[in-house]
Amino acid sequence: MFQRGFTTETIEIDSANQLDSFSGYLHDEFFLLDEILYSEGEGTVTIPYRRMFHDIPRRVVRNWFLFKTYETDVIHSVLTISNVLSYRFEDKAKIGSYSFVEIKNNDGVLLFDCSPELKLELAISKIEIESRDKEIKGKTRISSGLFGLFDTYTGKEINN
């Protein structure tokens, strides 16, 4: 439903029916907890995040028998949630860097399940979410193999 590569279009979510597919779009994309901005006066939460799992071609940098390491561009994006009445989080892992797993709407509360062990809760008056790609900046590496994903560099850019 959503374009996976870099786009200049803003993705707009305004109903609970769109959350499942949008949750799939955000799945495994990384953000830093200390970069989240909550403006109580404006009723917005802004989450800068980095997209690595997109359709921009990857370059194989290591090709071993059981796994490959790919290098890919990092798309810097911004997620803005409007109509926020309150915001709180529960950070059990306390590591700072997390990935989106799932977004649910539970009677006016948006629940973001993140990995590892981070929960974001936003009480909202209505669903209004925007995602916008800002720029392609930096590279990251993703290692995967016979049994799935082994490792990523958590969205941190690398310089060669």
C-alpha positions as CSV (number, residue, x, y, z in Angstrom):
1,M,0.0,0.0,0.0
2,F,2.8,2.4,0.8
3,Q,5.8,3.2,-1.4
4,R,8.9,1.6,0.2
5,G,11.5,3.8,-1.5
6,F,12.3,7.4,-1.0
7,T,9.2,9.6,-1.6
8,T,8.5,13.3,-1.5
9,E,4.8,12.6,-0.7
10,T,3.5,12.7,2.8
11,I,1.8,9.5,4.1
12,E,-1.3,10.4,6.0
13,I,-3.2,8.1,8.3
14,D,-6.5,9.2,9.7
15,S,-8.4,6.0,10.5
16,A,-7.9,2.9,12.6
17,N,-8.3,0.8,9.4
18,Q,-5.1,2.1,8.0
19,L,-3.0,1.3,11.1
20,D,-2.3,-2.3,10.3
21,S,-0.7,-1.6,6.9
22,F,1.1,1.5,8.2
23,S,2.4,-0.6,11.1
24,G,3.8,-3.0,8.6
25,Y,5.5,-0.1,6.7
26,L,7.2,1.0,10.0
27,H,8.1,-2.5,11.2
28,D,11.8,-2.8,12.1
29,E,12.6,0.8,11.3
30,F,14.8,2.5,13.9
31,F,14.6,5.6,16.1
32,L,16.3,7.0,19.1
33,L,14.1,7.5,22.2
34,D,15.8,10.8,23.2
35,E,15.0,12.3,19.8
36,I,11.2,12.1,20.4
37,L,9.7,15.5,20.9
38,Y,6.4,16.0,22.7
39,S,4.8,19.4,22.4
40,E,2.0,19.5,24.9
41,G,0.9,23.0,23.7
42,E,0.6,21.9,20.1
43,G,-0.6,18.4,20.9
44,T,2.0,16.7,18.8
45,V,4.6,14.0,19.1
46,T,7.4,14.0,16.6
47,I,9.6,10.9,16.1
48,P,12.5,11.1,13.7
49,Y,13.3,7.7,12.4
50,R,15.6,5.9,9.9
51,R,14.3,3.6,7.2
52,M,16.7,0.8,6.1
53,F,14.1,-1.7,4.8
54,H,13.1,0.0,1.6
55,D,13.2,-0.7,-2.1
56,I,16.4,1.2,-2.9
57,P,19.0,-1.3,-4.3
58,R,21.4,-2.8,-1.8
59,R,25.1,-3.6,-2.4
60,V,26.5,-6.9,-1.3
61,V,29.7,-6.3,0.8
62,R,30.2,-9.8,2.2
63,N,28.9,-13.0,0.6
64,W,29.6,-16.0,2.8
65,F,28.2,-19.5,2.5
66,L,25.4,-19.0,5.2
67,F,24.9,-15.3,5.2
68,K,25.3,-12.0,3.3
69,T,26.0,-8.5,4.5
70,Y,24.3,-5.8,2.5
71,E,25.0,-2.1,2.5
72,T,22.1,0.2,1.9
73,D,21.2,3.9,2.0
74,V,19.5,5.3,5.1
75,I,16.3,7.3,4.6
76,H,15.8,9.9,7.3
77,S,12.1,10.3,8.0
78,V,9.8,12.0,10.5
79,L,6.6,10.6,12.0
80,T,4.2,13.3,13.4
81,I,1.2,12.3,15.5
82,S,-1.3,15.1,16.1
83,N,-4.2,15.5,18.5
84,V,-2.1,14.1,21.3
85,L,-3.6,14.7,24.8
86,S,-0.9,13.0,26.7
87,Y,2.3,11.0,26.0
88,R,4.2,8.5,28.2
89,F,6.6,5.7,27.7
90,E,7.9,2.6,29.5
91,D,11.5,1.9,28.8
92,K,12.6,-1.4,30.3
93,A,15.7,-2.0,28.1
94,K,17.1,1.5,28.6
95,I,19.4,1.3,25.5
96,G,18.2,4.4,23.6
97,S,17.9,2.8,20.1
98,Y,14.7,1.0,19.3
99,S,12.7,-0.3,16.3
100,F,9.0,-0.2,15.6
101,V,7.1,-3.5,15.9
102,E,3.4,-2.7,15.9
103,I,0.9,0.2,16.3
104,K,-2.5,-0.4,17.8
105,N,-5.5,1.9,18.6
106,N,-7.1,1.0,21.9
107,D,-10.1,3.3,22.6
108,G,-8.3,6.6,21.9
109,V,-4.9,5.5,23.0
110,L,-2.2,4.7,20.3
111,L,0.1,2.0,21.6
112,F,3.5,1.6,19.9
113,D,5.2,-1.7,20.7
114,C,8.9,-1.4,20.0
115,S,11.8,-3.7,20.3
116,P,13.4,-4.3,22.6
117,E,11.0,-3.7,25.5
118,L,9.8,-0.2,24.9
119,K,6.2,0.9,24.9
120,L,4.9,4.3,23.8
121,E,1.4,5.4,24.8
122,L,-0.3,8.4,23.2
123,A,-3.8,9.4,24.3
124,I,-5.4,11.1,21.3
125,S,-8.6,12.8,20.5
126,K,-8.6,11.5,16.9
127,I,-6.2,9.6,14.6
128,E,-4.0,11.9,12.6
129,I,-0.5,10.6,11.7
130,E,1.9,11.8,9.1
131,S,5.1,10.3,7.8
132,R,7.5,12.2,5.6
133,D,10.9,11.3,4.1
134,K,13.4,14.1,4.6
135,E,16.6,12.9,3.0
136,I,18.8,10.0,2.0
137,K,21.9,10.3,4.3
138,G,24.5,7.8,5.1
139,K,24.8,4.0,4.8
140,T,24.0,1.1,7.0
141,R,24.7,-2.6,6.9
142,I,22.2,-5.5,7.2
143,S,23.4,-9.1,7.7
144,S,21.0,-11.9,6.9
145,G,21.3,-15.5,6.3
146,L,19.8,-18.9,5.9
147,F,17.6,-18.5,9.0
148,G,16.7,-14.9,8.7
149,L,18.1,-11.6,9.9
150,F,21.3,-11.8,12.0
151,D,22.3,-8.2,12.6
152,T,21.8,-4.6,11.7
153,Y,23.6,-1.6,12.7
154,T,20.5,-0.1,14.2
155,G,20.1,2.6,11.7
156,K,23.4,4.3,12.6
157,E,25.2,5.5,9.5
158,I,28.6,4.1,8.6
159,N,31.3,5.9,6.7
160,N,33.5,4.0,4.3
